[in-house]
Amino acid sequence: MNTFQMRDKLKERLSHLDVEFKFNREEETLRIYRTDNNKGITIKLNAIVAKYEDKKEKIVDEIVYYVDEAIAQMADKTLESISSSQIMPVIRATSFDKKTKQGVPFIYDEHTAETA
């Protein structure tokens, strides 16, 4: 098997993902990246081809598994489940005003621990 055949095999096995593929012929690498945020991984195909001689399909299964997991972890995590009313500003200062300039008191809690 050569790098072109390995590239095609990996593309076929990873076709279920929402990814793009970019092949670098000179370095014999395959870049696999998400279409939504362009995060991805680069695989050196010549190393996989060398291992393919010994392990056959097992190495392809292993690469597909790791690419699946890596691409899934590269998804942007959003905070859609938190409403804006749950987000409160935190003032981290040694001293700050207890009231606004208009005389309205701030709500605050005394603590000494940095992460309390």
N, C-alpha and C positions, 0 to 999 in steps of 0.2 A: 504494500500500500504506500502511496506517496502523499505529500501534503495536500494536493488538490483533492484527492479522493477523501482524505480525512476531513477537509473543510466541508465538502459536500455532505458527508455523513453527519457531521455535527449540525450543520444547518438543517438537515432533514429532521434530526432528533429533537432540535430545539425550536421547531416551527410553531409549536403551541404557545410560545412566549411572545409578548408584544415587544420585540427587540429588532434592532437593525444589526447587520453584519458588515464589517469592513475588513477586507483581506489585504495584507501587506506582503506582496510577492517577494521583495528583497529580504525582509527579515523573517519570512515564513510565519507570520503571526495572524491571528484572527481576533479582531476586536468585536466584542458583543456588548451592545449598550442599549439601555432602555430608550424608548421613543419619547417618553414623557419628560424625562429630566436629563438625558444624555449621560447618566452614570452607567459604568459598565466595567468589564474586565477584558484583559488581553491574554490570549492563550498562545503559547509557543507550540506550533503544530509539529515541528520536527522532533521535539521531545516526546510527544504523544505517539507519533509514528514509530519511534524507536521502541517504546514500551509496548506498542501494539503487536510487535513480532513475538513477544513473550506471552502477554496476557489476553490477546485477541479482543473480543467484545467486552470483556470485563473492564478494561481501561476506558472504553468509550462510555459504558454505563456510569463509571465513576466520575468522569468529566462532566457528563450531562447532569448528574446529581448535584455536583458542586456548583455548576453554573446556574442551575435552577434555584438553589438556595441563595447564592450570592445576589442574583438579580432580584429575588423576592425581598431580600434585606435592604436593597438599595432604593426601595420605594420611599417617596417622601412621606413622612409621618405628619399628619395634620392634627390640629386640635379642634376638629369640628364638633366633637361631643361637649365641649365646654362653651357655655354661653358667656357673653361679655359681662353679665352681671356677676359672674363668679371670679372674674379677674380683678384683683385689687392691687393698687400700687404699694410698693414697700419702700419706705425711706430708711436707708441705712446710713445714719450719721450719728456722731457722738452727741450732738445737741441740735435741736431744731425747735421751731416755734410750736407752742401748744395751742395757739389760736391763729386764725387768718387775720389779715389786716382789717377786715370788717368786724372782728370780734367773735366769729363763729369758731367754737372749739373743734379741734381735730379728734378723731377717735384713735386712741393708741393704747398699746399694751406694753407695760414695762417688762423687760427681760434682759438677762445678761448673757445667755447662751447665743452663739452666733447663728445657730440653725434652729432655734426654738420656734 
